[in-house]
Structure formats: C-alpha cells, structure tokens
Amino acid sequence: MDNVGIVVESLDEAIAFFEEIGLKLEGRATIEGEWAGRVTGLGSQNVEIAMMVTPDGYSRLEISKFIHPATISDHRTAPVNSLGYLRVMFTVEDIDELVSRLLKYGATLVGELVQYENSYRLCYIRAKDGLLIGLAEQLNNR
C-alpha cells in the first residue's frame, strides 16, 4: 500500500494533529488543473495536500483540502459500522499518554479505552474536525 487519503477542512490543524500521533510531514504541495481531475473524476480541481509518513517510514497518510471543487459530502459523523472507509488506526506506544495529549487538541473519546485479552489496549477518538482515528497499544511491547 502506498498511502491512505483523508479530506480535511484545515490542512494546518490536521498536520499538527497527526504530528502529535507521531507522523512526520514529508511534504506539502498544491495539485491543480484538468490533468488531476482526470484521475479523480472531478474535472478541473485545486487541492492542497500534505503527505505524512509513519515513524517506521513504511506508511503514508495523504491529507487533502479541496479548494475547488467544493466538498459535497461529509461522513465525519457516521458511526463506525457505516459502509465505506471511515477510520485509520495507528499503533502507539503509550495510549494513555497519547489520548491525554490528543484531548488537548480537541479530540474526544468515541467509546471507551478497552483492553482486548492480554494483547492490546484500543480506542477510537474523533479529532476536533470529526475525523475518526483508531489507536492500538500492543501490550507485549511494554
């Protein structure tokens, strides 16, 4: 897999949020013109993007803010059992410490932070802008 894409309202806020999780900004760019629209099916478009990379360097998250055309659909309040791509999950080292930091960014816990057997501690959070993010701490890494 090359990357997962997420559309956001504020590129700067999303970059700061994902940096708090541990991703690094790899680069920013503006993608515009008819050629890009031929890929997405949106016609002529103007999109600001930021590519974030995970600490291990193997996975990327492409964050996009559409300037034109305007965003026409919003799935941020959809429950986790809705059809389609709704969340991305990150492996973290200290889930309690990270959740407390993300709450300061305006995130909210969706349900509870739970433990699955002796393997993982897991939770879903919603970022301030509504993005659904999963966090998983593998317990045998402690």
C-alpha positions as CSV (number, residue, x, y, z in Angstrom):
1,M,0.0,0.0,0.0
2,D,1.3,3.5,-0.8
3,N,-1.0,5.7,1.2
4,V,-4.4,6.4,2.7
5,G,-6.1,9.6,1.8
6,I,-8.2,11.8,4.1
7,V,-10.0,15.1,3.2
8,V,-10.0,17.8,5.9
9,E,-11.2,21.3,6.4
10,S,-7.9,22.7,7.8
11,L,-4.6,21.3,6.5
12,D,-2.5,23.0,9.2
13,E,-4.7,21.7,12.0
14,A,-4.6,18.1,10.6
15,I,-0.8,18.2,10.2
16,A,-0.4,19.3,13.8
17,F,-2.8,16.6,15.0
18,F,-1.1,13.8,13.1
19,E,2.3,15.0,14.2
20,E,1.1,14.6,17.8
21,I,0.3,11.0,17.0
22,G,3.9,10.6,15.7
23,L,3.7,11.1,11.9
24,K,6.2,13.4,10.2
25,L,5.4,15.9,7.5
26,E,7.1,14.6,4.3
27,G,5.9,17.4,2.1
28,R,3.2,19.8,1.0
29,A,2.0,20.7,-2.5
30,T,-0.9,22.2,-4.4
31,I,-2.3,20.0,-7.1
32,E,-4.4,21.7,-9.7
33,G,-5.6,21.5,-13.2
34,E,-7.6,19.4,-15.5
35,W,-5.0,16.6,-15.5
36,A,-5.6,15.9,-11.8
37,G,-9.4,15.9,-12.4
38,R,-8.9,13.2,-15.0
39,V,-7.6,11.0,-12.2
40,T,-10.3,11.8,-9.6
41,G,-13.2,12.3,-12.0
42,L,-13.8,15.8,-10.5
43,G,-12.8,17.9,-13.6
44,S,-10.5,20.8,-13.1
45,Q,-9.5,20.9,-9.4
46,N,-7.4,22.8,-6.9
47,V,-6.3,20.8,-3.9
48,E,-3.7,21.5,-1.2
49,I,-2.1,18.2,0.0
50,A,0.3,17.2,2.8
51,M,2.0,13.8,2.8
52,M,2.6,12.4,6.3
53,V,4.8,9.4,7.0
54,T,4.7,7.0,9.9
55,P,7.8,6.8,12.1
56,D,8.9,3.5,10.5
57,G,8.9,5.1,7.1
58,Y,6.7,2.5,5.5
59,S,3.2,4.0,5.5
60,R,1.9,7.4,4.4
61,L,-1.2,9.4,5.0
62,E,-2.2,11.9,2.3
63,I,-4.2,14.8,3.8
64,S,-6.1,16.9,1.3
65,K,-8.0,20.2,1.5
66,F,-10.1,20.8,-1.6
67,I,-10.3,24.4,-2.7
68,H,-12.2,23.6,-5.9
69,P,-14.5,21.9,-6.4
70,A,-16.1,22.3,-3.1
71,T,-16.6,19.3,-0.8
72,I,-20.1,17.9,-1.3
73,S,-20.3,15.1,1.2
74,D,-19.4,14.8,4.9
75,H,-19.0,11.4,6.5
76,R,-17.4,12.6,9.7
77,T,-20.4,11.9,12.0
78,A,-21.1,8.5,10.5
79,P,-20.9,5.6,13.1
80,V,-18.1,3.1,12.8
81,N,-20.4,0.5,11.3
82,S,-21.2,2.6,8.2
83,L,-20.2,1.4,4.8
84,G,-17.0,2.8,3.3
85,Y,-13.7,4.0,4.6
86,L,-14.2,5.6,7.9
87,R,-11.1,5.4,10.0
88,V,-7.4,4.8,10.1
89,M,-5.7,3.0,13.0
90,F,-2.3,3.7,14.4
91,T,-0.1,1.5,16.6
92,V,1.1,3.6,19.5
93,E,3.5,3.0,22.4
94,D,1.6,4.7,25.3
95,I,-2.1,5.0,24.6
96,D,-3.0,6.7,27.9
97,E,-0.4,9.4,27.4
98,L,-1.3,10.0,23.7
99,V,-5.0,10.2,24.4
100,S,-4.4,12.8,27.0
101,R,-2.4,14.9,24.5
102,L,-5.0,14.5,21.8
103,L,-7.8,15.6,24.1
104,K,-5.9,18.9,24.4
105,Y,-6.2,19.2,20.6
106,G,-10.0,19.0,21.0
107,A,-10.3,15.3,20.3
108,T,-13.0,13.2,22.1
109,L,-13.1,9.6,23.1
110,V,-15.8,7.8,21.0
111,G,-16.5,4.9,23.4
112,E,-14.1,3.6,26.0
113,L,-10.4,2.7,26.1
114,V,-10.6,-1.1,26.4
115,Q,-8.2,-4.0,26.8
116,Y,-8.5,-7.0,24.4
117,E,-7.3,-10.0,26.3
118,N,-3.6,-9.7,27.1
119,S,-2.8,-8.4,23.6
120,Y,-3.9,-4.8,23.0
121,R,-5.4,-1.7,24.5
122,L,-7.6,0.0,22.0
123,C,-9.8,3.1,21.5
124,Y,-11.4,5.3,18.9
125,I,-11.2,9.0,19.1
126,R,-12.7,11.8,17.0
127,A,-10.4,14.6,16.1
128,K,-11.7,18.2,16.6
129,D,-12.7,18.3,12.9
130,G,-14.6,15.0,13.2
131,L,-12.0,12.5,11.8
132,L,-12.3,9.1,13.3
133,I,-9.0,7.7,14.4
134,G,-8.2,4.3,16.0
135,L,-5.4,3.8,18.4
136,A,-3.9,0.4,19.5
137,E,-1.2,-0.3,22.0
138,Q,0.3,-3.7,21.8
139,L,0.8,-4.9,25.4
140,N,3.7,-7.2,24.9
141,N,5.8,-4.2,23.8
142,R,5.9,-2.8,27.4
